[in-house]
């Protein structure tokens, strides 16, 4: 079964509006011919401008987060309806930095997933173990628990709106990368975990992408693995040329 290939850029808290606009202008000039879906997650201040700039191009602008409430007195947060009002159709949830620095628990993420789906938003949902889990040999159990606690209440049909991003926390922003074999092993475990509850047809249709210091030098070796369907790219997505090279590698 041929699954969707996805290359998504997560800009985190980088790039002001002018820098974001310049990047997108240059990217659209250099965008390679590809069958992969290309997505960019800028900060909130650039969402509308980025959406307008890419409206007629095969590049999707996505959000880095959302709040579980439809509206309310939640200073500094953004709602699903606000995101949709500027054209956003997909959101990243569960990123390790949200879990670690902002205390986002599985219970909270479950509510965010429900809100996103209720509002017809697609989701890139992140899972991954910390270095202590990897050293203890419990990485498979940790990732399985993250999946079960946040996503296994969903209906089978909901999974068509999901992409799973496996991001070993110890490889994010460190320059370290899981070896292609380590990444493939976890991607296979993720698919097997989903198969156990939802069946192989759901698991085999699901795109599972890798995040964790993906760069042009290691992208090809990751993408040839049978269960790796693309990447959620951090630092290497901040420069047009390196992002384009990763796209070419898929």
Buried (B, 14 or more C-beta within 10 A) or exposed (E): EEBBBBBBBBBBEBBEBEBBBEBBEBBBEEBEEBEBBBBBBBBBEBBBBBBBBBEEEEBBBBBBBBBBBEEEEEEEBBBBEBBBEBBBBBBBBBBBBBBEEEEBEBEBBBBBBBBBBEBEBBBBBBBBBBBEBBEEEBBBEBBBBBBBBBBBEBEEEBBEBBBBBBBBBBBBEEEEBBEBEBBBBBBBBBBBBBBEBBEEEBBBBBBBBBBBBBBBEBBBBBBEBEBBBBBBBBBBBBEBEBBBBBBBBB
